[in-house]
């Protein structure tokens, strides 16, 4: 059996983007695989994938909540330093950075764009690994979480297909069956089955 392969992001994809896929593990079972660029790979069982997806949505919601609070306070003509103090008080009640996977931390952020008296405020997510730092918007993180949830169903479907291909009258060798399952990405409705965010 060949070892699980590491995907290489397409050349036009940001190397700091999160990818989701399923892959056959040495145990013979498929699992959800999350990658960040080509350097970081995490294999998640069903429970870990569910927890990870829920945490991603919670972090996106925290960034959006912080942004709404700042917009509200600024619309009430609260000075920026006072509004920032309220935001700091809110953040004190939660961890500023959440280690969602070993070595991957996400942090909810609020950005101020422009030099206006009341600058536009937008949410963002900061990504941290031991060797890199990146940024994404909240819709991207939500889509990523949805991709993780879809991969949970994909794991069960891929595992079943692999079992059917390697048993019965078809009886493909494990490496060939793995290649057939991997080939699903080329026939996925709507394009690519790998989720890159």
C-alpha positions in Angstrom: 0.0 0.0 0.0 1.3 3.4 -0.9 1.6 6.0 1.9 -0.9 8.8 2.0 0.1 11.5 -0.5 0.6 15.2 0.3 -1.4 17.4 -2.1 0.5 20.1 -3.9 -1.6 23.3 -4.2 -2.2 24.5 -7.7 0.3 27.1 -8.8 -2.4 29.9 -8.7 -3.5 29.1 -5.1 -2.1 30.9 -2.2 0.4 28.6 -0.4 -1.1 29.7 2.9 -4.6 28.5 2.0 -6.3 25.7 3.8 -7.2 22.6 1.9 -9.5 19.8 2.8 -9.6 16.3 1.3 -10.0 12.7 2.3 -7.2 10.1 2.0 -6.5 6.5 2.9 -4.6 6.1 6.1 -2.2 3.2 6.9 -5.0 1.7 9.0 -7.0 1.1 5.8 -9.6 3.7 6.7 -10.1 7.0 5.1 -9.8 10.2 7.1 -10.3 13.9 6.7 -7.0 15.6 5.9 -6.5 19.4 6.4 -3.4 21.0 4.8 -2.0 24.5 5.0 0.1 25.1 1.9 2.4 22.1 1.3 4.1 22.2 4.7 1.4 21.3 7.3 -0.8 18.2 7.2 -3.3 17.1 9.8 -5.3 13.8 9.7 -8.6 14.0 11.6 -11.0 11.3 12.6 -14.7 12.0 12.7 -14.8 13.5 16.2 -11.7 15.7 15.6 -13.1 16.9 12.3 -16.4 17.9 13.9 -14.7 19.7 16.7 -12.3 21.5 14.3 -15.2 22.6 12.0 -17.2 23.9 15.0 -14.2 25.8 16.3 -13.6 27.4 12.9 -17.2 28.6 12.8 -16.9 29.9 16.4 -13.8 31.9 15.6 -15.4 33.4 12.4 -18.4 34.3 14.5 -16.2 35.9 17.2 -14.5 38.1 14.5 -17.9 39.2 13.1 -19.2 39.9 16.6 -16.2 42.0 17.5 -16.7 43.9 14.2 -20.3 44.5 14.9 -19.5 45.7 18.4 -16.9 48.2 17.1 -19.3 49.4 14.4 -22.0 50.0 17.0 -19.7 51.8 19.5 -18.2 54.0 16.8 -21.7 54.8 15.4 -22.6 56.0 18.9 -19.6 58.4 18.7 -17.6 56.6 21.3 -13.9 57.5 20.8 -11.8 54.8 19.2 -9.6 54.2 22.3 -12.8 53.7 24.4 -14.3 51.3 21.8 -11.0 49.4 21.7 -11.1 49.1 25.5 -14.6 47.6 25.3 -13.3 45.1 22.7 -10.3 44.2 24.8 -12.7 43.5 27.7 -14.7 41.2 25.5 -11.6 39.4 24.3 -10.4 39.0 27.9 -13.2 36.5 28.4 -12.0 34.2 25.6 -8.7 32.9 24.4 -7.2 35.4 21.9 -5.7 32.6 19.8 -7.2 29.1 19.6 -5.0 26.2 18.7 -7.5 24.4 16.4 -5.0 21.8 15.3 -1.6 21.0 16.7 0.6 23.8 15.4 -2.2 25.8 13.8 -3.7 28.7 15.7 -6.5 31.0 14.6 -7.2 34.4 16.0 -10.3 36.6 15.4 -9.4 40.1 14.3 -10.9 43.5 13.4 -9.3 45.6 10.8 -9.8 49.3 10.3 -9.5 50.3 6.6 -8.9 53.9 5.6 -8.1 57.1 7.4 -11.7 58.4 7.8 -12.9 59.8 11.2 -14.9 56.6 11.5 -12.9 54.1 9.5 -14.7 51.1 7.9 -14.3 48.1 10.1 -14.1 44.5 8.8 -13.5 41.1 10.4 -10.6 38.9 9.5 -8.9 35.7 10.8 -5.2 35.5 11.4 -3.5 32.1 11.0 -0.4 31.2 12.9 1.9 28.2 12.6 5.4 27.8 14.0 6.9 29.0 10.7 4.3 31.2 9.1 1.5 33.8 9.6 -1.4 34.5 7.2 -4.8 36.0 7.0 -8.2 35.1 5.6 -11.7 36.6 5.7 -14.6 35.1 7.7 -16.6 33.8 4.7 -13.5 31.8 3.7 -13.1 30.2 7.1 -16.8 29.3 7.1 -16.5 27.7 3.6 -13.5 25.8 4.9 -15.5 24.5 7.9 -18.3 23.4 5.5 -15.6 21.6 3.4 -14.5 19.8 6.6 -18.1 18.7 7.3 -18.5 17.5 3.7 -15.3 15.5 4.0 -16.8 13.6 7.0 -19.4 12.2 4.7 -16.8 11.7 2.0 -14.7 9.6 4.4 -17.6 7.2 4.9 -18.3 7.1 1.2 -14.7 6.7 0.2 -14.2 3.9 2.8 -17.2 2.1 1.4 -16.1 2.5 -2.2 -12.6 1.3 -1.3 -14.1 -1.8 0.4 -16.3 -2.6 -2.6 -13.4 -2.3 -5.0 -11.0 -4.5 -3.0 -13.6 -7.3 -2.2 -15.9 -9.6 -4.1 -15.4 -10.4 -7.8 -13.7 -7.1 -8.6 -10.9 -7.7 -5.9 -8.6 -4.8 -7.0 -5.3 -4.5 -5.3 -5.3 -1.9 -2.5 -3.0 0.5 -4.4 -5.2 0.3 -7.5 -8.3 0.8 -5.5 -6.8 3.8 -3.7 -6.0 5.3 -7.1 -9.5 4.7 -8.3 -11.0 6.5 -5.2 -8.5 9.3 -5.7 -9.6 9.6 -9.3 -13.1 10.8 -8.1 -11.7 14.3 -8.0 -11.5 14.3 -11.8 -15.2 13.4 -12.1 -16.7 15.4 -9.3 -19.8 17.4 -10.3 -19.0 21.1 -10.6 -15.3 20.6 -10.9 -12.8 19.9 -8.2 -13.6 17.7 -5.1 -10.6 19.2 -3.2 -11.7 22.2 -1.2 -9.1 25.0 -1.2 -9.8 28.0 1.0 
